[in-house]
Amino acid sequence: MTLISSSRRLRRTPFSEGVEAAGVKAFTVYNHMLLPTMFRSIEEDYWHLKEAVQVWDVACERQVELRGPDAGRLMQMLTPRDLRSMLPGQCYYVPIVDETGGMLNDPVAVKLAEDRWWISIADSDLLYWVKGLAYGFRLDVLVDEPDVSPLAVQGPRADDLMARVFGDQVRDIRFFRFRMLEFQGRSLAVARSGYSRQGGFEIYVEGSDLGMPLWNALMEAGRDLDVHAGCPNLIERIEGGLLSYGNDMTDNNTPHECGLGKFCNTQTAIGCVGRDALLRVAQEGPIRQIRAIEIMGDRVPVCDRPWPLMAGDTQVGQVTSAAWSPDFGTNVAIGMVRMTHWDEATDLDVVLPGEVRAAQVWETFWV
């Protein structure tokens, strides 16, 4: 059994009390905070997520807040996605890149007002990059980490549970939109979004003191809906092709390599600091790209380091995430593959610890 030693460097969340009472069995560290990774077992959590509703402590998705007259300008400097048509009340998935076009993060941008944005980040210290740009370009904007902790409600019964706590108006929230809804006299941003393919919401809990009251309200309201504490599920995210920054992509990869080219409007996103580098990538095309990989045989072990993808004696890529899928009866995986071998149904070998397995490349993910 591996334990995580607690310290002040590893922050608890406003929902940690509820997570621990629910019997969490495993954590990882994400943005210097605890992120649950399992409650009953990975497979039991997987089936429950697909059949009922779960409440996830994702407070580790920290917010970088931009506030001031130059907030919109700074936000556009960070991403090659053209934000000019984005309105308050919308959420955009935005690749964040450096001056070379390398991926620094793949967050959701939340536009609260013309002069106020939240960037709901994946696992990297993006705050310092944003502060550096703001200072270096002498922008009139305040950049900080606010006291905002997301709580996700995911699964096919998410609408029913959320309606019991926030009212039926939650049912009208469109995908990647949010509304300000009241809970105990406070106004919270409630978005139809989340890190699963099962549908649901993310509640941006502004104020740590509201954490456990909201957690308890959702758990009480969902008893007859079979609500459980849950967390992002490894199997379900791989089936759906949901990428994990730091696992499936790093700053050595461009958005085009990560299959995120559709979010790069390099001709019109003029302010982006990585625009010139990405223009070259867009013209020439990537030489490698994320693909779905099926791995044959019995269930694979945990992929805690890249597994080489081989064509004969030549390495042509690597698997970065993998798991056995009970729903599809095969090992599903995410890998980065060279263009010479990324076509549909290309046969490769994957080098696992202690063995070599047959594998096949797919252009689309399972769901």
C-alpha positions in Angstrom: 0.0 0.0 0.0 1.4 3.4 -1.0 0.6 6.4 1.2 0.7 10.1 0.4 2.3 12.0 3.3 0.3 15.1 4.3 2.0 18.5 4.5 1.1 22.1 4.0 2.5 21.9 0.5 -0.2 19.4 -0.3 -3.5 21.2 0.0 -6.8 19.7 1.1 -10.0 21.0 -0.5 -13.2 22.4 0.7 -14.8 18.9 0.0 -12.1 16.7 1.6 -14.2 16.0 4.7 -17.0 14.6 2.4 -14.5 12.6 0.3 -12.9 10.9 3.3 -16.3 10.1 4.8 -17.3 8.5 1.5 -14.5 6.0 1.8 -12.0 7.2 -0.8 -9.3 4.6 -1.5 -6.8 6.4 -3.6 -5.6 9.9 -4.3 -3.2 11.5 -6.8 -1.6 15.0 -6.6 -2.9 17.6 -9.0 -2.0 21.3 -8.9 -0.5 20.7 -5.4 -3.9 19.4 -4.2 -5.5 16.0 -3.4 -7.5 14.5 -6.3 -9.5 11.3 -5.5 -8.9 8.5 -8.1 -10.9 5.6 -6.7 -13.7 4.9 -4.2 -14.9 1.3 -4.5 -12.8 0.1 -7.5 -11.9 1.6 -10.8 -14.4 -0.8 -12.5 -17.2 -0.4 -10.0 -16.8 3.4 -10.1 -16.9 3.2 -13.9 -20.2 1.3 -14.1 -21.8 3.5 -11.5 -20.7 6.7 -13.4 -22.4 5.3 -16.6 -25.6 4.3 -14.8 -26.3 6.8 -12.1 -24.8 10.0 -10.8 -21.7 11.0 -8.9 -20.4 14.1 -7.1 -16.7 14.8 -7.8 -14.3 16.8 -5.8 -12.3 18.5 -8.6 -11.2 21.6 -6.5 -7.8 20.8 -7.9 -8.9 22.4 -11.2 -7.7 25.7 -9.9 -8.8 29.0 -11.4 -6.5 31.7 -12.8 -8.5 34.9 -12.6 -8.0 37.8 -15.1 -9.6 41.0 -14.0 -9.3 44.5 -15.4 -9.4 46.4 -18.7 -6.8 44.2 -20.4 -8.3 40.9 -19.3 -9.6 40.0 -22.7 -6.4 41.0 -24.4 -4.3 38.8 -22.1 -6.7 35.8 -22.5 -6.2 36.0 -26.3 -2.4 36.2 -25.9 -2.6 32.8 -24.1 -4.5 30.8 -26.8 -4.6 30.3 -30.5 -8.4 30.0 -30.3 -10.2 33.1 -31.6 -12.1 34.5 -28.6 -13.6 37.6 -30.3 -17.1 36.1 -30.6 -17.2 34.7 -27.1 -19.9 36.1 -24.8 -20.2 36.3 -21.0 -22.0 33.1 -20.0 -19.9 30.9 -22.3 -17.2 28.4 -21.6 -14.5 27.6 -24.2 -12.0 24.7 -24.3 -8.8 26.5 -25.0 -5.3 25.2 -25.7 -2.8 27.4 -24.0 0.6 27.6 -25.7 4.0 29.2 -25.3 6.0 31.1 -27.8 7.1 27.9 -29.6 3.5 26.7 -29.9 4.0 24.0 -27.2 1.1 23.1 -25.0 1.2 24.6 -21.5 -2.3 23.6 -20.5 -5.7 22.7 -21.9 -8.2 24.4 -19.6 -11.7 25.7 -19.9 -12.0 29.5 -20.1 -15.0 30.9 -18.3 -16.0 34.4 -19.4 -17.8 36.1 -16.5 -17.7 39.6 -18.0 -15.8 41.5 -20.6 -13.2 42.4 -18.0 -13.3 39.2 -15.9 -12.3 35.7 -16.8 -11.6 32.4 -15.0 -9.2 29.9 -16.5 -10.0 26.4 -15.1 -6.7 24.8 -15.4 -5.3 21.2 -15.9 -2.3 20.1 -13.9 0.5 22.7 -14.4 1.6 25.9 -12.8 0.0 28.1 -15.4 -0.5 31.0 -13.0 3.2 32.0 -13.2 3.2 32.1 -17.0 0.1 34.3 -17.1 1.5 36.6 -14.4 4.8 36.8 -16.5 2.9 37.9 -19.6 0.8 40.4 -17.8 3.9 42.0 -16.2 6.1 41.7 -19.3 3.6 43.5 -21.5 2.6 46.0 -18.8 -1.1 45.0 -19.1 -3.7 46.7 -16.9 -5.0 43.4 -15.4 -4.9 41.7 -12.0 -3.9 38.0 -12.2 -4.4 35.8 -9.2 -5.9 32.5 -7.9 -9.3 33.2 -6.4 -11.0 31.1 -3.7 -13.0 29.1 -6.3 -13.3 25.3 -6.1 -15.1 23.3 -8.8 -17.5 20.5 -7.8 -18.6 18.2 -10.6 -21.9 16.3 -10.9 -21.6 13.7 -13.6 -23.7 10.8 -14.9 -27.0 10.2 -16.7 -29.0 11.3 -13.6 -27.1 14.6 -13.1 -29.9 16.8 -14.4 -32.4 15.3 -11.9 -30.0 15.7 -9.0 -29.0 19.3 -9.9 -32.7 20.3 -10.4 -33.4 19.3 -6.8 -30.7 21.6 -5.4 -30.7 24.5 -7.9 -34.2 24.3 -9.5 -35.4 23.2 -12.9 -33.6 26.1 -14.6 -30.5 23.9 -14.7 -32.1 21.7 -17.3 -32.0 24.7 -19.7 -28.3 25.3 -19.5 -26.7 24.5 -22.8 -23.4 22.6 -23.3 -20.4 24.7 -22.4 -22.7 27.5 -21.1 -23.1 28.6 -17.5 -25.7 30.5 -15.4 -25.4 32.2 -12.1 -27.6 30.2 -9.7 -28.3 30.7 -6.0 -27.3 28.3 -3.2 -27.8 29.4 0.4 -28.1 33.1 -0.7 -24.9 33.0 -2.7 -24.6 33.2 -6.5 -22.5 30.4 -8.1 -21.5 29.8 -11.7 -23.1 26.5 -12.8 -21.8 25.1 -16.2 -22.9 22.2 -18.3 -19.5 20.7 -18.6 -17.2 18.1 -17.1 -14.4 15.6 -17.5 -16.6 12.7 -18.6 -18.7 11.7 -21.6 -21.7 10.9 -19.4 -23.0 14.5 -19.2 -23.3 16.7 -16.2 -22.3 20.0 -14.6 -19.5 21.8 -12.9 -20.3 24.1 -10.1 -17.7 26.9 -9.4 -18.0 27.2 -5.7 -16.8 30.7 -4.8 -15.9 30.6 -1.1 -14.5 27.6 0.7 -17.1 27.8 3.5 -19.8 26.7 1.0 -17.9 23.5 0.2 -19.4 21.0 2.6 -22.9 22.5 2.8 -23.2 22.1 -1.0 -21.6 18.6 -0.9 -24.1 17.5 1.8 -27.1 19.1 0.0 -26.3 17.1 -3.2 -25.8 13.9 -1.3 -29.0 14.2 0.6 -31.0 15.2 -2.4 -29.7 12.3 -4.5 -30.3 9.4 -2.1 -33.0 7.8 -4.2 -30.9 8.5 -7.4 -28.1 6.3 -6.1 -25.7 9.2 -5.8 -22.2 8.3 -4.8 -18.9 10.2 -4.4 -16.9 9.7 -7.5 -13.9 11.0 -9.5 -12.6 11.2 -13.0 -12.5 7.6 -14.2 -9.4 6.3 -16.0 -11.4 3.8 -18.2 -14.2 6.1 -19.1 -11.9 9.0 -20.1 -9.8 6.8 -22.3 -12.8 5.4 -24.1 -14.0 8.9 -24.8 -10.5 10.2 -25.9 -10.4 12.8 -23.0 -6.7 13.8 -22.9 -4.7 14.2 -19.7 -2.2 17.0 -19.7 1.1 15.7 -18.4 0.2 12.2 -19.4 -0.9 12.3 -23.1 0.6 15.6 -24.0 3.2 18.0 -22.6 4.9 21.3 -23.7 6.8 19.3 -26.3 3.5 18.8 -28.2 1.6 21.4 -30.3 -2.2 21.5 -30.3 -2.2 20.0 -33.8 -0.3 17.0 -32.6 -2.9 16.6 -29.8 -5.8 16.6 -32.3 -6.8 20.1 -31.2 -6.2 21.8 -34.5 -9.9 22.7 -34.7 -9.3 25.0 -31.7 -6.5 26.9 -33.4 -7.7 29.9 -35.4 -4.1 31.0 -36.2 -5.2 33.3 -39.1 -7.4 35.4 -36.8 -6.2 34.9 -33.2 -3.6 37.6 -33.9 -2.7 38.3 -30.3 -1.6 34.8 -29.4 2.1 34.7 -28.4 2.6 31.3 -30.1 0.8 32.3 -33.3 3.8 32.5 -35.7 5.0 29.1 -34.6 1.6 27.5 -35.0 1.1 29.1 -38.5 4.1 27.1 -39.6 2.7 23.9 -38.0 -0.7 24.5 -39.7 0.9 25.0 -43.1 3.2 22.0 -42.9 1.0 19.7 -40.8 2.0 17.6 -37.7 4.4 14.7 -38.2 2.8 12.8 -35.2 -0.6 12.9 -33.6 -2.8 11.5 -30.9 -4.6 8.3 -31.9 -6.9 5.7 -30.2 -5.0 2.4 -29.8 -6.5 -1.0 -29.1 -4.1 -3.4 -27.3 -4.9 -7.1 -27.7 -4.9 -9.8 -25.1 -5.7 -9.8 -21.4 -6.1 -6.6 -19.3 -3.0 -4.4 -19.3 -1.2 -3.2 -16.2 -1.2 0.4 -15.1 0.6 2.6 -17.7 2.8 4.7 -15.4 5.4 5.4 -18.1 5.2 5.6 -21.9 5.1 2.2 -23.7 6.9 2.2 -27.1 4.9 1.5 -30.2 6.9 -0.5 -32.7 6.7 -1.2 -36.4 9.2 -4.0 -36.6 12.4 -2.7 -35.0 11.5 1.0 -35.4 9.7 3.0 -32.7 6.9 4.9 -34.3 5.1 6.3 -31.2 4.2 5.6 -27.6 1.1 4.7 -25.6 0.6 7.1 -22.7 -2.7 6.0 -21.1 -4.3 2.5 -21.2 -6.9 0.4 -19.4 -9.2 -2.6 -19.8 -12.7 -1.5 -21.0 -15.5 -3.7 -19.6 -18.0 -2.1 -22.0 -16.0 -2.9 -25.1 -14.2 -6.0 -23.9 -10.7 -4.9 -25.0 -7.8 -2.8 -23.8 -8.3 0.8 -24.8 -5.4 3.3 -25.0 -4.3 6.7 -26.1 -1.0 7.1 -28.0 1.1 9.5 -30.0 1.8 8.0 -33.4 4.0 9.1 -36.3 2.2 10.1 -39.5 3.7 7.1 -41.4 1.7 4.7 -39.1 -1.3 6.6 -37.9 -3.9 5.4 -40.5 -6.9 3.5 -39.4 -6.3 -0.3 -38.7 -2.5 0.0 -38.8 -1.0 -3.0 -37.0 1.8 -2.3 -34.5 3.4 -3.9 -31.5 3.4 -2.2 -28.0 6.2 -2.9 -25.5 4.6 -3.4 -22.1 6.7 -4.2 -19.0 8.0 -7.7 -19.6 6.1 -8.5 -22.8 5.2 -7.3 -26.3 1.6 -7.2 -27.4 -0.2 -6.7 -30.7 -1.9 -3.4 -31.1 -4.0 -1.6 -33.7 -4.4 2.1 -34.5 -7.9 3.7 -34.7 -8.6 7.3 -35.9 -11.7 7.7 -33.6 -12.2 6.8 -30.0 -14.8 4.4 -28.7 -17.4 6.9 -27.6 
